[in-house]
């Protein structure tokens, strides 16, 4: 998935901190809860501490700095940590290295709280080569991936056994290739069995995937090639299969999942609450047929227990908590599980049994947005939804057997509410913000939502020049949500320039009632102080909780429906008496960059200035999982035509306004090829524009000293020159 939006203002800082956090953490873990569900663990400084949700002043040091100091070395800098199920050992991740987006390689150490010993695991492997190390359920072993092979280690003796031997850069055991990682969020590719005697794992065979060759021209005297296995739309994906290896013998039994291993994906796999079966989801190549299989690990036989089809796509990623496909929502002692489906037109929760029988849990014209907790013991499910306002988020609770959903979030906390709920269902870490209130956190009891500790949630009613939410209905009858920030000292008798911020694709929405919306981090200074009106609209096809028809009508229409909606929405905005239609600018990053290009090219009568960053100019250059999910599989000229019709390059000859195009030459996500194809087309038709390429910068264009400030300065100067600020 491409970067959805470029966050702004204070949110830009928070986003960078989040990215840093994610780059220094192996698995993007949530809160580490203690067994009773009232305490939780955090790494603070060079210590691991236990905190109590009921007493903000209570802190117990679990692992001290001295405990984290190997003999003759400095104390370990802990990026992430995990406790064994019995609470006697702590596994710590350190010395991390980046793999594509996140730091998922590094070194691992185990501290034994009983024996009071600190030992490095995998110490004979290359430095910073271990991935996704995890304790066995019985706490006696640890397993990890190193250089695409799986190992396990006896924590008492230090003996290491290699379980797979065929791993290479292209034959991948226990983790994933670029496309799976980017588009399914699949990174951790192996699971311990409940009895600690076997490991289930993915094997990805990317040997037939062609390399995209990036060229590094700055890090040595002679340029060198950086290959990335990258299957573009229309190219076959990697072959994928799931095996179970016995740790005693090293023998792998492959699961006999029906179908061509190349023409399907397996984005989810877990043990089926026992050590005899695994459960997995298989998506066909077009991602509109989802099948769930239960497989016998002794002989590999798999039987189908559930199937669902869709006229557009089935986006498994949106159904996982936080986009992380780890875990399976089992209930009733492993006899049933919770599943999410849009088959009735809304994203709802279903209970499905191993026998395939299913029943609808949530009902009504609203979307379940995420699933913080299934409290099987008490018979409730907590989920996030917002039936009345698609820009907001609230916590609801419903009985597992169905009934009426009850809102848990207080009525006066209007905005975006997120929760990390303790496994006991009694405590939650509550995070709140809205478009004018900065992020606040508190601990609350559930289900009564009483305040325990932290900041008492209070809306910032004194905020100046609050962003305004509005709705606009186009001539086509499409109603869209939007936000607007007016200039400070706004004068309704004057006309002001307007800058539209866009993303517009299925991977993200921009109009949310959360802090940072309405702020532009690419602008040096303050747009409102300088006299700009700043606006964003969410068109059809964005993942707003407005039902599947809203989200999926963009199927085979990216670059068309979203562009039509944005342009028609802009036309309505331009009717407002305080908008200067001669000073209209648009900008976006990644998918938003593509949207910017299409708006400039398809509707030059509206948009006079555009700033497009890291855009897909030709849809057939982007990866197959993302592009084929939303545009179909291009197998012939007819099916390729929808990709061409939605591509900005198709319309480049229509450019009339001022265009700044920005791209990093080291972008492994949206390749620099897009920039050069666009340049060729603009040159062909003598269309003048400004171009900035950043050598060896990735999709985020942040690497290297001075890069971010340079880009922000370039952005600001170009906007001021070609779309001058201030009322007239």
Order of alpha helices (4+ residues) and beta strands (2+ residues): alpha-beta-beta-beta-beta-beta-beta-beta-beta-beta-beta-beta-beta-beta-alpha-beta-beta-beta-beta-beta-beta-beta-beta-beta-beta-beta-beta-beta-beta-beta-beta-beta-beta-beta-beta-beta-beta-beta-beta-beta-alpha-beta-alpha-alpha-beta-alpha-beta-alpha-alpha-beta-alpha-beta-alpha
